[in-house]
């Protein structure tokens, strides 16, 4: 059994922290979309703006809806798509910060 060394453990802890931070905007966006979709409909101005701003999740959620015809599955797809997008965005920001400061 291979044990992780200290730098690998620190890197994994940083990854877990980024995954948790990516949950926040993705959860907020999915909940906001559900509220607007049921209150104003997605064809309204707020619905169009929220859909445009959450575009990565909308693309995946639309694909899931096309395959399953389930609104709940589409919202899960929207959440996962935005979660992956925000994780990648945060990861890129950390890598850029590390590169500019010369650490790691």
Secondary structure, 3 states (H helix, E strand, C coil): CCCCCHHHHHHHHHHHHHHHHHHHHHHHHHHHHHHHHHHCCCCCHHHHHHHHHCHHHHHHHHHHHHHHCCHHHHHHHHHHHHHHHHHHHHHHHHHHHHHHHCCC
